[in-house]
Amino acid sequence: MKKKKISKSGGCLKKTASYTLLHLAIPNFLHLTPPAIERQCKELKKFCKEWTKELDTNEKIENHLPITITTSDYLHSSPSLLRDARSRIVTLQVKLRSLKLDNHAKDKLLRLVKERYNPETDVLTIVSERCPLIKPNVDYPMYLQNVLVSESWPWEDEKCGGDMEKYLWEGSQSQLATNSGSAALTNAGQRESPRHAAGNRTVRSLCW
């Protein structure tokens, strides 16, 4: 019994020369000549948009576009149509200072991300490769970043200063005790100064 391939229109597909060449074609542009690539680039240039002139420095780019998403495409010289599994990996990077967190929110965020934060470059890196395609792997780290930021702002009631990763002087009990002690010493010195002044005047009058 022979098997026939049925097209969408209901007809049978014949194994012609063009049909065979279509399946043997290499799924990339490495076989094209430079003039052919130049013609295709001219056609694609019509759909491209010029870079914004106002974003002329790296500081302005980081300020207006703080998130960097990195993807990779792999080309093979063989006619295989198999997709490279490494092309699904997506890396999201964002500088922590662009999230505009206070000290408490930053401390909690660092506890959540753990080793994904680099303190030397102030960059938070999230890698996604769970889904088989690039698009879901791009959406997942974006969603994960929003969740991390929103979870960093609320604080648990039982958290205290002793749970912080580093000692904070501002607002601590030591600062309050030091300020109250300094104020008490200042007030005591002000009360004793008139007595010393009166005693000095008495001594001078007796010596005179």
N, C-alpha and C positions, 0 to 999 in steps of 0.2 A: 504494500500500500504506500503510495507516494504522498508526501505532505506538501501542501500548497500554501503559500503565504498570501493572505488576503489583505488588500489595501483598505483604507477607510471608505473609498468609493465603492467597494465591493468587488473590484477586479483583482485578478491575480498578478503578482509581481514577477516579472521575468528577470532572470539573472543575465542582464545585458552587460556590455562592457562598462557603461557608465555606472551601473549598479555596483559592479565589482570595484571600480576605482573609488567610488564614494566611501566604501568601507575600508579601503586601504589608505585613504588620505590621512596625513599626519595632522592631529588636532592642535596645531600651533602655527606660527608664522615664521619659524626658523628656516623654512625652505624657500621663502620669498627672496627675490633679488632686491637690492637697494632701490632701484627705480620704482618697483612695485610697492615697496613700503612707503616711499615718498608720496606716491599718488594716494594711498590709503590715508596717510597722515593729513594730507590736504583736505580730504573729504571729512575726516573726523574733526578737524580744526573748526569747522563751522558750528559745531555743537559745544565747543569749549568756551569758557568764560574767563576773562582776564582777572588777574589777581588784584585785590583791592589795594589801591595806591597808598591809602592811609596806613596800612599795616606794613611799614617799611623797616621795622626793627623787631628783634626777637622779643624784647620786653612788651611791645604792643601786641604781638601775636600771642604771647603767653597770657596777657591780660584779657584779651577778647576771646581767645580759643584755648582755654586751659587744658582741655582733654585731648590726648593723643591716642589714636587707635591704630595698631599695627597689624597688618595681615600679610600673608605670603602666598605667592602663586608659584607653582612648579611646572616646568615644561619638560617634556620628554621627546626624544628624537624618534621614538618608536610609534607605530600606528595604533597603539593601545588606547582605548577610550576609558580606561580605568582612572578614577579620580585619586590623586595623591592624598593620603589621609592626613598629611601634615598641613595641608592647606586650610583645614578647618580651625586651626589654632589662632586665637585672637588675643592680643595683648592690649590692655587699657592702662594708660599712665596719666596721672594727674598730680600736680604739686599740692602739697597739703595746705600751704598758705593761701591758695586760691579758694579753698572751701570756707574760709573766714570763720573758724571755730574759736571759741574761747578756751581757756586752760583746762577746764573740766571736760568739755566735749572732746578736745584733742587727746586728753589722757585716756578717755574711754575708747576713742576710735583706735588709738595705738594698741590697746589691749585686745580689741576685736580683730584687727588685721595682722597682728604679730609680726612675723618676718617679712611680710609683703611691703613694709615701709622701709625705705632707705634714709636714715637720718643725715647722711653726708650730702645727698642731692635733694632731700626733702620731696621725694617722689614716691607716690603710692602706686604699686603695680598689681594689677589683677589679670590673671591668665585664665581664659575660658577655652575648653576643648571637649565639653561634654556632648554637645550636639554634633550631628554629622555634617552640617552645613555652616557656612560662615555667618549668615544673617542671624540665626538664633544665638550663636556665640558672641555676636556683637551686642544683641539686646540684653543678654544675661549679665555681663559686667556693668552695663549702664544701670540696670535695675539694682544690682548688688551695691553699687556705689550710692545710689539714692537711699537705699535701706540703711547702709552704714552711717550716713550723715544724719538721717532722721533718728536713728537709735542712739546716736552719740549725745544728743541734746538732753533728753530726760535723764534724771538721776534717781537712783534708788535711795530710799530714806535712811537705810542703815549705813550708807557710805560716809566715812569721816575722813579727816585729814591724815590719819595713820594709814589709810588704804592707798594714798597717792604714791606714785613711783618715785617722786622726789619731794624734798621738804620745801614747803612754800612759806616764806616769812610773812607775806602780806595777809593780814587777817587771822594769823595764828594766835594761840594763847600766849606764846612767848612775846610776841609783839605787843599785845595788850598789857601784859604784866610789865614789860620794860617801859612802855609809855606812861603807865600809872605810877611806877616807881620814880621815873624822871620828873613827873609833875609834882610828886610829893616832896622830892628833894628841892625842887625849885621854890615851892611854896615855903618850905622850912627855911631856906636861905634868905628869902625876902623878909620873913618875920624876924630873923636874928640880926639883920643888917642895921636897923635903927638903934638897937642897944649898943652895938659896937661903936656906932658913930657918936652916941651920947657919952660913952665912956672915954673916948678919945678927946672930946671937947673938955671934959672935966679934968683929965690929966694935964692938958695943955694950960688950962687956967691955973692949976695949982703950981705948975712949974714956972709960970710967968710971975 
